[in-house]
């Protein structure tokens, strides 16, 4: 066996690889926390992001397009039909979604149906994934968190029940309610959970 074949055949133990990857992720997250100009809070102050006001000013336009999408609610895919990894936290028909972009890839057909929303999304720097998240009454999304640091979630309240205290999100140890036309930005790596008990 020549030396190149020996190298090709080397398969490090899975635990070793897993430990190395975890070690790198922990290092990267600590660097992100240490050097981030915004710090590393569970929920961010919207004023840290100058584009938020511009998006909020357009919220009624976005809501109008969502209302058109909602006419076909029963035909919309469940979230777990699009992102199968979330089945452990949601596998029923009470969380519908309408993707405009996923992991940097635009859904041309969906964007054509919601052209103003697609236009407004371009205001958000670094936006990779955007969708309408539609929860049915009595839906609970159990506690979960993103796999790695560096992802901020941006929520814009569009259609919120009148009893908004029954429709809320916990991020780490902070409980937040959505308001129509208002933004909520949080760090996906903090544990979060959602209730819509209306």
N, C-alpha and C positions, 0 to 999 in steps of 0.2 A: 504494500500500500504506500503510495507516495504521500508527501507531506500535504498536498492540496486536498487529496481525498480525505485525509484524517480531519482536516479543518471542516470540510463540508459535512462530515458525519457527526460532528460535535453537536449535541442537543443539550443545552444547559437544563438542569432541573427546573420544573415549572415554579417551584417555590422561590428559587434564586431569581428568576426573571420577575416574578411578582414582587418580590422584595425590592429589587432594583427600580422597577417602575414606580412603586409606592414611595420609595426614597426620593426619586426625582420629582414626583408630584408634590410631596411635602416641601421640598426645597423651593420649587417654583411658586407654590402658594405663599410661603414665608417671604419670598422676595416681592411678590405682588402686594402683600399686606404692608411690608416695610416701606416700599417705594411708591405706592399708589398715591397720587395727588389727592384722592378723595378719601383715603383711609380705607377701612374695611368694616363698615357698619352693616347690620342686617338690613336696615331700611335706609335709603339715601334721602337726603334733602333734595327736593326737585330743583331748587335754585342752583344746584351744582351743574345742571345740564341746561344750557341756554336754549336748546331746541324744544324743550318741554312746552313752553308757553305757545310756541308756534303750532305745535300739534294740538294742544288743548283748544286753541282758537278755531280749529277745524272739526271739532268733535261732532257737531251736528251733521256734518256732511258724511262722516264715517258712520254715524248711527243710521242715517237714512239708507246707506247701502247695506248695512247689517239687516235692517228691517226687510229689505228686498230678499236677502239671503234666507231670512227666517221663514219666509213663505213656503220654503221647501225643507223645513226643519227635519221632518221624518226621513227625508232622503239623504241628509247629510251623514257622512261617516262618523262613527264613534271615534274618540281620540285613540283608543287602543287598536283600532283598525289601521290607523296611519302610523302610529309609533307603538309597535308591539311590545317594546320593553316596559311600558307602563301597565301592562295587564295585572301585575301584583297589586297596584293601587286602584285600578279602575277597569272593570271588565263588563260593566252593564251598559245599558243604552242611555244613560242619563248625563253623558258628557259628550256633546257633539262638537265638531270642529270644522272650520273652513279655512284651509291653508292658503295664504297668499305667497308665502316663501318658506322654504325649509332648508336649513343648513346652507344658506347662500344661493339656493336655486329657486328662481321665481316660478310660480305656477301661472303661466301665461293665460290660460283659460279663466282661472279665478280672478286674476288681475283685470282682465277685460270686463268681467261682470261688475267689478268694483274699481273703476278707473280712478276715482277721486281718492279712495283709500290708498291705492297703489302709489299715486302721486305723493300723498302726504307721507307715506312710509319712507320715501327717499330723503326726507328731511332728517331722519334719525341716522347719525353716523355709526357705521359698523354694524348696522342691523343685519342679522343673518336669518332669523326665523320670525315670521309674523302670521298670526291667525286670529280668527274670531273664536273665542272659547265660550261655548253655550252650555250652561248647566241647567238641568231640570230641577224642579222643587225637590226638597229632601235629599239632595246630593251631598255627600261627604267625600272629600278626597283626603285619605289618610296622610299622616306625616311622612314626608319624603324629602330628599335633597338631591341636588345635582352632583355629578361625579367628580367635578374638578372646578377649581377657582377660575375666575376670569369671565364668568357669564352673569350678566345682570338681566333680570326680568323686568320688563316694562309693561304695566297694566294701565289701560285707559278705560275708566268706567263708561259704559255706553247705555245699557238698560239695567237699572238697579231696582230691585223691589222697594216698595215704600218702607217696609219694615227692614231698613238696611242693617240694623244690628243683628239680624238673623242671616245676613249674607256677609261673611267676613273671612279674613285670612290671618293666620298666625305665622309670623316669620320669627324664628328663634323664640324669644320671650315677649314679642310685641304683637298685640292684636290690632288689626287695621280693618276698617270698613271702606268699601269703595263708594265714591261719589260720582254721579254722572258728570262727565266732562273733566274729571280730575285724574291726575296721574299717580301711580304708585310704582316706585322703582326699588327693587330689592336684590340682594345677593343670593343667587340660586344655590350656593353651597351651604347656606344656613337651612336647617330643617324648617319646612313650612307645611301648612295644612289648611284646607279650605272647607267651609260650610256654606250651604245654601239651604237653610231650613225654613222655607216659605211655602 
